[in-house]
């Protein structure tokens, strides 16, 4: 089966996810993910067995991908 990647967003977080700086982002992730999943043409989103699908690498500043 061939795979196609339509879009992948990568960012360095401004602060750890439990920081007040990231509160709005964290509070809206489920709502935004639900909108994306309901969009015409949506096929798949990465869902790890454990952990946070939005955080790829924890370091001084987490690397976010979506």
PQR file of N, CA, C, O and H, with PARSE charges and radii, in Angstrom:
ATOM      1  N   UNK A   1       0.841  -1.172   0.000 -0.4000 1.5000
ATOM      2  CA  UNK A   1       0.000   0.000   0.000 -0.0000 2.0000
ATOM      3  C   UNK A   1       0.890   1.242   0.000  0.5500 1.7000
ATOM      4  O   UNK A   1       1.727   1.376   0.893 -0.5500 1.4000
ATOM      5  N   UNK A   2       0.747   2.142  -0.951 -0.4000 1.5000
ATOM      6  CA  UNK A   2       1.543   3.366  -0.957 -0.0000 2.0000
ATOM      7  C   UNK A   2       1.043   4.333   0.125  0.5500 1.7000
ATOM      8  O   UNK A   2      -0.143   4.366   0.450 -0.5500 1.4000
ATOM      9  H   UNK A   2       0.068   2.032  -1.676  0.4000 1.0000
ATOM     10  N   UNK A   3       1.952   5.093   0.655 -0.4000 1.5000
ATOM     11  CA  UNK A   3       1.601   6.078   1.671 -0.0000 2.0000
ATOM     12  C   UNK A   3       1.788   7.473   1.105  0.5500 1.7000
ATOM     13  O   UNK A   3       2.692   7.715   0.305 -0.5500 1.4000
ATOM     14  H   UNK A   3       2.917   5.066   0.390  0.4000 1.0000
ATOM     15  N   UNK A   4       0.928   8.385   1.526 -0.4000 1.5000
ATOM     16  CA  UNK A   4       1.029   9.771   1.111 -0.0000 2.0000
ATOM     17  C   UNK A   4       0.940  10.641   2.351  0.5500 1.7000
ATOM     18  O   UNK A   4       0.119  10.383   3.231 -0.5500 1.4000
ATOM     19  H   UNK A   4       0.194   8.188   2.176  0.4000 1.0000
ATOM     20  N   UNK A   5       1.767  11.661   2.430 -0.4000 1.5000
ATOM     21  CA  UNK A   5       1.741  12.605   3.527 -0.0000 2.0000
ATOM     22  C   UNK A   5       1.226  13.923   2.991  0.5500 1.7000
ATOM     23  O   UNK A   5       1.878  14.562   2.165 -0.5500 1.4000
ATOM     24  H   UNK A   5       2.434  11.871   1.714  0.4000 1.0000
ATOM     25  N   UNK A   6       0.073  14.324   3.453 -0.4000 1.5000
ATOM     26  CA  UNK A   6      -0.514  15.564   2.976 -0.0000 2.0000
ATOM     27  C   UNK A   6       0.035  16.759   3.743  0.5500 1.7000
ATOM     28  O   UNK A   6       0.321  17.799   3.150 -0.5500 1.4000
ATOM     29  H   UNK A   6      -0.456  13.805   4.123  0.4000 1.0000
ATOM     30  N   UNK A   7       0.182  16.618   5.055 -0.4000 1.5000
ATOM     31  CA  UNK A   7       0.671  17.736   5.851 -0.0000 2.0000
ATOM     32  C   UNK A   7       1.176  17.231   7.185  0.5500 1.7000
ATOM     33  O   UNK A   7       0.585  16.336   7.789 -0.5500 1.4000
ATOM     34  H   UNK A   7      -0.051  15.773   5.537  0.4000 1.0000
ATOM     35  N   UNK A   8       2.258  17.803   7.633 -0.4000 1.5000
ATOM     36  CA  UNK A   8       2.796  17.522   8.956 -0.0000 2.0000
ATOM     37  C   UNK A   8       3.311  18.835   9.510  0.5500 1.7000
ATOM     38  O   UNK A   8       4.180  19.466   8.907 -0.5500 1.4000
ATOM     39  H   UNK A   8       2.739  18.529   7.142  0.4000 1.0000
ATOM     40  N   UNK A   9       2.791  19.248  10.638 -0.4000 1.5000
ATOM     41  CA  UNK A   9       3.228  20.482  11.282 -0.0000 2.0000
ATOM     42  C   UNK A   9       4.225  20.144  12.381  0.5500 1.7000
ATOM     43  O   UNK A   9       3.971  19.267  13.207 -0.5500 1.4000
ATOM     44  H   UNK A   9       2.085  18.735  11.127  0.4000 1.0000
ATOM     45  N   UNK A  10       5.345  20.832  12.391 -0.4000 1.5000
ATOM     46  CA  UNK A  10       6.383  20.623  13.390 -0.0000 2.0000
ATOM     47  C   UNK A  10       6.714  21.974  14.011  0.5500 1.7000
ATOM     48  O   UNK A  10       6.840  22.975  13.307 -0.5500 1.4000
ATOM     49  H   UNK A  10       5.551  21.545  11.720  0.4000 1.0000
ATOM     50  N   UNK A  11       6.853  21.995  15.335 -0.4000 1.5000
ATOM     51  CA  UNK A  11       7.177  23.245  16.021 -0.0000 2.0000
ATOM     52  C   UNK A  11       7.953  22.964  17.291  0.5500 1.7000
ATOM     53  O   UNK A  11       7.841  21.890  17.883 -0.5500 1.4000
ATOM     54  H   UNK A  11       6.751  21.182  15.907  0.4000 1.0000
ATOM     55  N   UNK A  12       8.736  23.936  17.696 -0.4000 1.5000
ATOM     56  CA  UNK A  12       9.368  23.887  19.010 -0.0000 2.0000
ATOM     57  C   UNK A  12       8.434  24.632  19.950  0.5500 1.7000
ATOM     58  O   UNK A  12       8.101  25.792  19.709 -0.5500 1.4000
ATOM     59  H   UNK A  12       8.828  24.808  17.215  0.4000 1.0000
ATOM     60  N   UNK A  13       8.015  23.974  21.011 -0.4000 1.5000
ATOM     61  CA  UNK A  13       7.089  24.597  21.961 -0.0000 2.0000
ATOM     62  C   UNK A  13       7.746  25.799  22.630  0.5500 1.7000
ATOM     63  O   UNK A  13       8.957  25.813  22.855 -0.5500 1.4000
ATOM     64  H   UNK A  13       8.286  23.031  21.207  0.4000 1.0000
ATOM     65  N   UNK A  14       6.944  26.796  22.942 -0.4000 1.5000
ATOM     66  CA  UNK A  14       7.458  27.985  23.623 -0.0000 2.0000
ATOM     67  C   UNK A  14       7.825  27.693  25.066  0.5500 1.7000
ATOM     68  O   UNK A  14       8.632  28.401  25.668 -0.5500 1.4000
ATOM     69  H   UNK A  14       5.960  26.785  22.760  0.4000 1.0000
ATOM     70  N   UNK A  15       7.220  26.631  25.623 -0.4000 1.5000
ATOM     71  CA  UNK A  15       7.438  26.262  27.022 -0.0000 2.0000
ATOM     72  C   UNK A  15       6.952  24.828  27.195  0.5500 1.7000
ATOM     73  O   UNK A  15       6.325  24.283  26.286 -0.5500 1.4000
ATOM     74  H   UNK A  15       6.564  26.056  25.134  0.4000 1.0000
ATOM     75  N   UNK A  16       7.226  24.206  28.337 -0.4000 1.5000
ATOM     76  CA  UNK A  16       6.672  22.867  28.589 -0.0000 2.0000
ATOM     77  C   UNK A  16       5.139  22.901  28.533  0.5500 1.7000
ATOM     78  O   UNK A  16       4.529  23.930  28.822 -0.5500 1.4000
ATOM     79  H   UNK A  16       7.735  24.648  29.075  0.4000 1.0000
ATOM     80  N   UNK A  17       4.527  21.785  28.165 -0.4000 1.5000
ATOM     81  CA  UNK A  17       3.073  21.751  27.990 -0.0000 2.0000
ATOM     82  C   UNK A  17       2.297  22.066  29.262  0.5500 1.7000
ATOM     83  O   UNK A  17       1.148  22.500  29.178 -0.5500 1.4000
ATOM     84  H   UNK A  17       5.022  20.949  27.930  0.4000 1.0000
ATOM     85  N   UNK A  18       2.888  21.862  30.436 -0.4000 1.5000
ATOM     86  CA  UNK A  18       2.178  22.170  31.679 -0.0000 2.0000
ATOM     87  C   UNK A  18       2.401  23.613  32.136  0.5500 1.7000
ATOM     88  O   UNK A  18       1.989  23.983  33.236 -0.5500 1.4000
ATOM     89  H   UNK A  18       3.821  21.510  30.504  0.4000 1.0000
ATOM     90  N   UNK A  19       3.045  24.424  31.309 -0.4000 1.5000
ATOM     91  CA  UNK A  19       3.293  25.827  31.621 -0.0000 2.0000
ATOM     92  C   UNK A  19       2.058  26.669  31.308  0.5500 1.7000
ATOM     93  O   UNK A  19       1.323  26.350  30.374 -0.5500 1.4000
ATOM     94  H   UNK A  19       3.380  24.124  30.416  0.4000 1.0000
ATOM     95  N   UNK A  20       1.815  27.743  32.074 -0.4000 1.5000
ATOM     96  CA  UNK A  20       0.703  28.651  31.758 -0.0000 2.0000
ATOM     97  C   UNK A  20       0.794  29.234  30.346  0.5500 1.7000
ATOM     98  O   UNK A  20      -0.231  29.543  29.738 -0.5500 1.4000
ATOM     99  H   UNK A  20       2.412  28.002  32.833  0.4000 1.0000
ATOM    100  N   UNK A  21       1.996  29.385  29.829 -0.4000 1.5000
ATOM    101  CA  UNK A  21       2.181  29.910  28.467 -0.0000 2.0000
ATOM    102  C   UNK A  21       1.498  29.015  27.438  0.5500 1.7000
ATOM    103  O   UNK A  21       1.015  29.508  26.419 -0.5500 1.4000
ATOM    104  H   UNK A  21       2.828  29.135  30.323  0.4000 1.0000
ATOM    105  N   UNK A  22       1.452  27.709  27.690 -0.4000 1.5000
ATOM    106  CA  UNK A  22       0.888  26.747  26.745 -0.0000 2.0000
ATOM    107  C   UNK A  22      -0.556  26.360  27.072  0.5500 1.7000
ATOM    108  O   UNK A  22      -1.119  25.488  26.409 -0.5500 1.4000
ATOM    109  H   UNK A  22       1.844  27.309  28.518  0.4000 1.0000
ATOM    110  N   UNK A  23      -1.163  26.990  28.077 -0.4000 1.5000
ATOM    111  CA  UNK A  23      -2.494  26.598  28.548 -0.0000 2.0000
ATOM    112  C   UNK A  23      -3.555  26.639  27.442  0.5500 1.7000
ATOM    113  O   UNK A  23      -4.341  25.701  27.318 -0.5500 1.4000
ATOM    114  H   UNK A  23      -0.705  27.697  28.615  0.4000 1.0000
ATOM    115  N   UNK A  24      -3.591  27.699  26.645 -0.4000 1.5000
ATOM    116  CA  UNK A  24      -4.595  27.786  25.572 -0.0000 2.0000
ATOM    117  C   UNK A  24      -4.396  26.691  24.532  0.5500 1.7000
ATOM    118  O   UNK A  24      -5.362  26.089  24.065 -0.5500 1.4000
ATOM    119  H   UNK A  24      -2.951  28.461  26.746  0.4000 1.0000
ATOM    120  N   UNK A  25      -3.149  26.434  24.173 -0.4000 1.5000
ATOM    121  CA  UNK A  25      -2.863  25.369  23.216 -0.0000 2.0000
ATOM    122  C   UNK A  25      -3.355  24.026  23.744  0.5500 1.7000
ATOM    123  O   UNK A  25      -4.062  23.302  23.043 -0.5500 1.4000
ATOM    124  H   UNK A  25      -2.364  26.923  24.552  0.4000 1.0000
ATOM    125  N   UNK A  26      -2.985  23.694  24.971 -0.4000 1.5000
ATOM    126  CA  UNK A  26      -3.362  22.410  25.569 -0.0000 2.0000
ATOM    127  C   UNK A  26      -4.881  22.306  25.703  0.5500 1.7000
ATOM    128  O   UNK A  26      -5.457  21.254  25.425 -0.5500 1.4000
ATOM    129  H   UNK A  26      -2.411  24.282  25.540  0.4000 1.0000
ATOM    130  N   UNK A  27      -5.530  23.389  26.126 -0.4000 1.5000
ATOM    131  CA  UNK A  27      -6.979  23.376  26.335 -0.0000 2.0000
ATOM    132  C   UNK A  27      -7.757  23.170  25.040  0.5500 1.7000
ATOM    133  O   UNK A  27      -8.885  22.678  25.073 -0.5500 1.4000
ATOM    134  H   UNK A  27      -5.063  24.243  26.351  0.4000 1.0000
ATOM    135  N   UNK A  28      -7.177  23.534  23.908 -0.4000 1.5000
ATOM    136  CA  UNK A  28      -7.903  23.460  22.633 -0.0000 2.0000
ATOM    137  C   UNK A  28      -7.502  22.300  21.740  0.5500 1.7000
ATOM    138  O   UNK A  28      -8.055  22.157  20.650 -0.5500 1.4000
ATOM    139  H   UNK A  28      -6.261  23.933  23.881  0.4000 1.0000
ATOM    140  N   UNK A  29      -6.562  21.470  22.160 -0.4000 1.5000
ATOM    141  CA  UNK A  29      -6.104  20.376  21.296 -0.0000 2.0000
ATOM    142  C   UNK A  29      -7.230  19.424  20.916  0.5500 1.7000
ATOM    143  O   UNK A  29      -7.367  19.083  19.741 -0.5500 1.4000
ATOM    144  H   UNK A  29      -6.113  21.586  23.045  0.4000 1.0000
ATOM    145  N   UNK A  30      -8.035  18.987  21.872 -0.4000 1.5000
ATOM    146  CA  UNK A  30      -9.109  18.035  21.540 -0.0000 2.0000
ATOM    147  C   UNK A  30     -10.109  18.643  20.574  0.5500 1.7000
ATOM    148  O   UNK A  30     -10.547  17.975  19.637 -0.5500 1.4000
ATOM    149  H   UNK A  30      -7.924  19.264  22.826  0.4000 1.0000
ATOM    150  N   UNK A  31     -10.479  19.904  20.787 -0.4000 1.5000
ATOM    151  CA  UNK A  31     -11.446  20.574  19.908 -0.0000 2.0000
ATOM    152  C   UNK A  31     -10.885  20.689  18.489  0.5500 1.7000
ATOM    153  O   UNK A  31     -11.590  20.402  17.522 -0.5500 1.4000
ATOM    154  H   UNK A  31     -10.124  20.447  21.549  0.4000 1.0000
ATOM    155  N   UNK A  32      -9.646  21.097  18.360 -0.4000 1.5000
ATOM    156  CA  UNK A  32      -9.030  21.252  17.040 -0.0000 2.0000
ATOM    157  C   UNK A  32      -8.858  19.896  16.359  0.5500 1.7000
ATOM    158  O   UNK A  32      -9.104  19.769  15.159 -0.5500 1.4000
ATOM    159  H   UNK A  32      -9.073  21.330  19.145  0.4000 1.0000
ATOM    160  N   UNK A  33      -8.439  18.887  17.116 -0.4000 1.5000
ATOM    161  CA  UNK A  33      -8.293  17.545  16.539 -0.0000 2.0000
ATOM    162  C   UNK A  33      -9.637  17.002  16.060  0.5500 1.7000
ATOM    163  O   UNK A  33      -9.699  16.336  15.026 -0.5500 1.4000
ATOM    164  H   UNK A  33      -8.240  18.990  18.090  0.4000 1.0000
ATOM    165  N   UNK A  34     -10.714  17.277  16.798 -0.4000 1.5000
ATOM    166  CA  UNK A  34     -12.049  16.831  16.385 -0.0000 2.0000
ATOM    167  C   UNK A  34     -12.481  17.528  15.094  0.5500 1.7000
ATOM    168  O   UNK A  34     -13.073  16.897  14.219 -0.5500 1.4000
ATOM    169  H   UNK A  34     -10.664  17.818  17.638  0.4000 1.0000
ATOM    170  N   UNK A  35     -12.190  18.818  14.971 -0.4000 1.5000
ATOM    171  CA  UNK A  35     -12.507  19.533  13.730 -0.0000 2.0000
ATOM    172  C   UNK A  35     -11.746  18.933  12.551  0.5500 1.7000
ATOM    173  O   UNK A  35     -12.306  18.748  11.471 -0.5500 1.4000
ATOM    174  H   UNK A  35     -11.708  19.331  15.682  0.4000 1.0000
ATOM    175  N   UNK A  36     -10.483  18.635  12.764 -0.4000 1.5000
ATOM    176  CA  UNK A  36      -9.677  18.035  11.693 -0.0000 2.0000
ATOM    177  C   UNK A  36     -10.231  16.671  11.304  0.5500 1.7000
ATOM    178  O   UNK A  36     -10.350  16.367  10.117 -0.5500 1.4000
ATOM    179  H   UNK A  36     -10.028  18.785  13.642  0.4000 1.0000
ATOM    180  N   UNK A  37     -10.567  15.853  12.286 -0.4000 1.5000
ATOM    181  CA  UNK A  37     -11.072  14.503  12.009 -0.0000 2.0000
ATOM    182  C   UNK A  37     -12.399  14.535  11.256  0.5500 1.7000
ATOM    183  O   UNK A  37     -12.707  13.612  10.502 -0.5500 1.4000
ATOM    184  H   UNK A  37     -10.470  16.100  13.250  0.4000 1.0000
ATOM    185  N   UNK A  38     -13.180  15.588  11.457 -0.4000 1.5000
ATOM    186  CA  UNK A  38     -14.478  15.703  10.790 -0.0000 2.0000
ATOM    187  C   UNK A  38     -14.369  16.330   9.396  0.5500 1.7000
ATOM    188  O   UNK A  38     -15.349  16.347   8.651 -0.5500 1.4000
ATOM    189  H   UNK A  38     -12.929  16.337  12.070  0.4000 1.0000
ATOM    190  N   UNK A  39     -13.200  16.838   9.040 -0.4000 1.5000
ATOM    191  CA  UNK A  39     -13.022  17.528   7.761 -0.0000 2.0000
ATOM    192  C   UNK A  39     -13.068  16.551   6.588  0.5500 1.7000
ATOM    193  O   UNK A  39     -12.597  15.417   6.682 -0.5500 1.4000
ATOM    194  H   UNK A  39     -12.404  16.824   9.644  0.4000 1.0000
ATOM    195  N   UNK A  40     -13.640  17.013   5.495 -0.4000 1.5000
ATOM    196  CA  UNK A  40     -13.699  16.230   4.272 -0.0000 2.0000
ATOM    197  C   UNK A  40     -12.285  15.875   3.829  0.5500 1.7000
ATOM    198  O   UNK A  40     -11.428  16.754   3.734 -0.5500 1.4000
ATOM    199  H   UNK A  40     -14.022  17.933   5.419  0.4000 1.0000
ATOM    200  N   UNK A  41     -12.037  14.628   3.563 -0.4000 1.5000
ATOM    201  CA  UNK A  41     -10.730  14.185   3.102 -0.0000 2.0000
ATOM    202  C   UNK A  41      -9.813  13.695   4.200  0.5500 1.7000
ATOM    203  O   UNK A  41      -8.749  13.144   3.917 -0.5500 1.4000
ATOM    204  H   UNK A  41     -12.732  13.913   3.640  0.4000 1.0000
ATOM    205  N   UNK A  42     -10.211  13.887   5.465 -0.4000 1.5000
ATOM    206  CA  UNK A  42      -9.376  13.397   6.565 -0.0000 2.0000
ATOM    207  C   UNK A  42      -9.318  11.881   6.501  0.5500 1.7000
ATOM    208  O   UNK A  42     -10.349  11.220   6.373 -0.5500 1.4000
ATOM    209  H   UNK A  42     -11.075  14.335   5.694  0.4000 1.0000
ATOM    210  N   UNK A  43      -8.115  11.329   6.590 -0.4000 1.5000
ATOM    211  CA  UNK A  43      -7.949   9.885   6.483 -0.0000 2.0000
ATOM    212  C   UNK A  43      -7.406   9.278   7.757  0.5500 1.7000
ATOM    213  O   UNK A  43      -7.918   8.254   8.211 -0.5500 1.4000
ATOM    214  H   UNK A  43      -7.278  11.866   6.694  0.4000 1.0000
ATOM    215  N   UNK A  44      -6.379   9.880   8.351 -0.4000 1.5000
ATOM    216  CA  UNK A  44      -5.673   9.214   9.434 -0.0000 2.0000
ATOM    217  C   UNK A  44      -4.906  10.231  10.261  0.5500 1.7000
ATOM    218  O   UNK A  44      -4.477  11.262   9.743 -0.5500 1.4000
ATOM    219  H   UNK A  44      -5.963  10.712   7.982  0.4000 1.0000
ATOM    220  N   UNK A  45      -4.732   9.943  11.550 -0.4000 1.5000
ATOM    221  CA  UNK A  45      -3.868  10.740  12.423 -0.0000 2.0000
ATOM    222  C   UNK A  45      -3.081   9.793  13.308  0.5500 1.7000
ATOM    223  O   UNK A  45      -3.600   8.764  13.742 -0.5500 1.4000
ATOM    224  H   UNK A  45      -5.081   9.105  11.971  0.4000 1.0000
ATOM    225  N   UNK A  46      -1.853  10.129  13.573 -0.4000 1.5000
ATOM    226  CA  UNK A  46      -0.996   9.303  14.419 -0.0000 2.0000
ATOM    227  C   UNK A  46      -1.585   9.200  15.823  0.5500 1.7000
ATOM    228  O   UNK A  46      -1.908  10.217  16.437 -0.5500 1.4000
ATOM    229  H   UNK A  46      -1.431  10.964  13.220  0.4000 1.0000
ATOM    230  N   UNK A  47      -1.724   7.991  16.330 -0.4000 1.5000
ATOM    231  CA  UNK A  47      -2.206   7.736  17.684 -0.0000 2.0000
ATOM    232  C   UNK A  47      -1.277   6.721  18.336  0.5500 1.7000
ATOM    233  O   UNK A  47      -1.392   5.525  18.065 -0.5500 1.4000
ATOM    234  H   UNK A  47      -1.462   7.164  15.832  0.4000 1.0000
ATOM    235  N   UNK A  48      -0.360   7.167  19.190 -0.4000 1.5000
ATOM    236  CA  UNK A  48       0.561   6.226  19.826 -0.0000 2.0000
ATOM    237  C   UNK A  48      -0.162   5.343  20.833  0.5500 1.7000
ATOM    238  O   UNK A  48      -1.234   5.695  21.324 -0.5500 1.4000
ATOM    239  H   UNK A  48      -0.266   8.138  19.410  0.4000 1.0000
ATOM    240  N   UNK A  49       0.433   4.191  21.137 -0.4000 1.5000
ATOM    241  CA  UNK A  49      -0.163   3.288  22.123 -0.0000 2.0000
ATOM    242  C   UNK A  49      -0.217   3.943  23.494  0.5500 1.7000
ATOM    243  O   UNK A  49      -1.182   3.749  24.234 -0.5500 1.4000
ATOM    244  H   UNK A  49       1.305   3.905  20.738  0.4000 1.0000
ATOM    245  N   UNK A  50       0.778   4.696  23.832 -0.4000 1.5000
ATOM    246  CA  UNK A  50       0.814   5.400  25.116 -0.0000 2.0000
ATOM    247  C   UNK A  50       1.481   6.746  24.897  0.5500 1.7000
ATOM    248  O   UNK A  50       2.339   6.896  24.027 -0.5500 1.4000
ATOM    249  H   UNK A  50       1.562   4.854  23.231  0.4000 1.0000
ATOM    250  N   UNK A  51       1.086   7.697  25.676 -0.4000 1.5000
ATOM    251  CA  UNK A  51       1.722   9.003  25.580 -0.0000 2.0000
ATOM    252  C   UNK A  51       0.884   9.987  24.798  0.5500 1.7000
ATOM    253  O   UNK A  51      -0.286   9.743  24.504 -0.5500 1.4000
ATOM    254  H   UNK A  51       0.389   7.575  26.382  0.4000 1.0000
ATOM    255  N   UNK A  52       1.492  11.079  24.475 -0.4000 1.5000
ATOM    256  CA  UNK A  52       0.813  12.203  23.856 -0.0000 2.0000
ATOM    257  C   UNK A  52       1.139  12.251  22.370  0.5500 1.7000
ATOM    258  O   UNK A  52       2.308  12.347  21.994 -0.5500 1.4000
ATOM    259  H   UNK A  52       2.442  11.277  24.714  0.4000 1.0000
ATOM    260  N   UNK A  53       0.133  12.186  21.535 -0.4000 1.5000
ATOM    261  CA  UNK A  53       0.350  12.186  20.086 -0.0000 2.0000
ATOM    262  C   UNK A  53       0.940  13.502  19.590  0.5500 1.7000
ATOM    263  O   UNK A  53       1.553  13.536  18.523 -0.5500 1.4000
ATOM    264  H   UNK A  53      -0.816  12.108  21.840  0.4000 1.0000
ATOM    265  N   UNK A  54       0.765  14.589  20.350 -0.4000 1.5000
ATOM    266  CA  UNK A  54       1.272  15.883  19.909 -0.0000 2.0000
ATOM    267  C   UNK A  54       2.729  16.126  20.287  0.5500 1.7000
ATOM    268  O   UNK A  54       3.343  17.072  19.795 -0.5500 1.4000
ATOM    269  H   UNK A  54       0.267  14.561  21.216  0.4000 1.0000
ATOM    270  N   UNK A  55       3.282  15.295  21.143 -0.4000 1.5000
ATOM    271  CA  UNK A  55       4.659  15.516  21.585 -0.0000 2.0000
ATOM    272  C   UNK A  55       5.543  14.394  21.073  0.5500 1.7000
ATOM    273  O   UNK A  55       5.361  13.231  21.436 -0.5500 1.4000
ATOM    274  H   UNK A  55       2.783  14.526  21.543  0.4000 1.0000
ATOM    275  N   UNK A  56       6.479  14.739  20.246 -0.4000 1.5000
ATOM    276  CA  UNK A  56       7.391  13.752  19.679 -0.0000 2.0000
ATOM    277  C   UNK A  56       8.612  13.558  20.559  0.5500 1.7000
ATOM    278  O   UNK A  56       9.067  12.430  20.748 -0.5500 1.4000
ATOM    279  H   UNK A  56       6.627  15.683  19.951  0.4000 1.0000
ATOM    280  N   UNK A  57       9.140  14.625  21.090 -0.4000 1.5000
ATOM    281  CA  UNK A  57      10.395  14.552  21.825 -0.0000 2.0000
ATOM    282  C   UNK A  57      10.354  15.537  22.980  0.5500 1.7000
ATOM    283  O   UNK A  57      10.132  16.729  22.767 -0.5500 1.4000
ATOM    284  H   UNK A  57       8.771  15.541  20.937  0.4000 1.0000
ATOM    285  N   UNK A  58      10.564  15.063  24.189 -0.4000 1.5000
ATOM    286  CA  UNK A  58      10.659  15.948  25.343 -0.0000 2.0000
ATOM    287  C   UNK A  58      12.122  16.317  25.537  0.5500 1.7000
ATOM    288  O   UNK A  58      12.981  15.441  25.636 -0.5500 1.4000
ATOM    289  H   UNK A  58      10.744  14.094  24.362  0.4000 1.0000
ATOM    290  N   UNK A  59      12.398  17.583  25.589 -0.4000 1.5000
ATOM    291  CA  UNK A  59      13.732  18.074  25.879 -0.0000 2.0000
ATOM    292  C   UNK A  59      13.537  19.358  26.669  0.5500 1.7000
ATOM    293  O   UNK A  59      12.512  19.522  27.331 -0.5500 1.4000
ATOM    294  H   UNK A  59      11.701  18.294  25.508  0.4000 1.0000
ATOM    295  N   UNK A  60      14.490  20.263  26.614 -0.4000 1.5000
ATOM    296  CA  UNK A  60      14.303  21.541  27.293 -0.0000 2.0000
ATOM    297  C   UNK A  60      13.010  22.188  26.810  0.5500 1.7000
ATOM    298  O   UNK A  60      12.230  22.711  27.606 -0.5500 1.4000
ATOM    299  H   UNK A  60      15.323  20.131  26.077  0.4000 1.0000
ATOM    300  N   UNK A  61      12.796  22.146  25.511 -0.4000 1.5000
ATOM    301  CA  UNK A  61      11.526  22.579  24.926 -0.0000 2.0000
ATOM    302  C   UNK A  61      11.027  21.428  24.068  0.5500 1.7000
ATOM    303  O   UNK A  61      11.728  20.991  23.154 -0.5500 1.4000
ATOM    304  H   UNK A  61      13.430  21.721  24.865  0.4000 1.0000
ATOM    305  N   UNK A  62       9.828  20.929  24.347 -0.4000 1.5000
ATOM    306  CA  UNK A  62       9.325  19.791  23.563 -0.0000 2.0000
ATOM    307  C   UNK A  62       9.200  20.138  22.080  0.5500 1.7000
ATOM    308  O   UNK A  62       8.884  21.268  21.709 -0.5500 1.4000
ATOM    309  H   UNK A  62       9.259  21.283  25.089  0.4000 1.0000
ATOM    310  N   UNK A  63       9.455  19.142  21.257 -0.4000 1.5000
ATOM    311  CA  UNK A  63       9.209  19.261  19.825 -0.0000 2.0000
ATOM    312  C   UNK A  63       7.788  18.755  19.600  0.5500 1.7000
ATOM    313  O   UNK A  63       7.468  17.620  19.950 -0.5500 1.4000
ATOM    314  H   UNK A  63       9.711  18.224  21.558  0.4000 1.0000
ATOM    315  N   UNK A  64       6.945  19.589  19.022 -0.4000 1.5000
ATOM    316  CA  UNK A  64       5.556  19.229  18.772 -0.0000 2.0000
ATOM    317  C   UNK A  64       5.399  18.871  17.309  0.5500 1.7000
ATOM    318  O   UNK A  64       6.013  19.481  16.434 -0.5500 1.4000
ATOM    319  H   UNK A  64       7.205  20.512  18.737  0.4000 1.0000
ATOM    320  N   UNK A  65       4.570  17.877  17.057 -0.4000 1.5000
ATOM    321  CA  UNK A  65       4.215  17.610  15.672 -0.0000 2.0000
ATOM    322  C   UNK A  65       2.753  17.267  15.627  0.5500 1.7000
ATOM    323  O   UNK A  65       2.185  16.725  16.575 -0.5500 1.4000
ATOM    324  H   UNK A  65       4.070  17.382  17.768  0.4000 1.0000
ATOM    325  N   UNK A  66       2.164  17.593  14.513 -0.4000 1.5000
ATOM    326  CA  UNK A  66       0.742  17.339  14.356 -0.0000 2.0000
ATOM    327  C   UNK A  66       0.421  17.276  12.885  0.5500 1.7000
ATOM    328  O   UNK A  66      -0.734  17.069  12.513 -0.5500 1.4000
ATOM    329  H   UNK A  66       2.626  18.033  13.743  0.4000 1.0000
TER
END
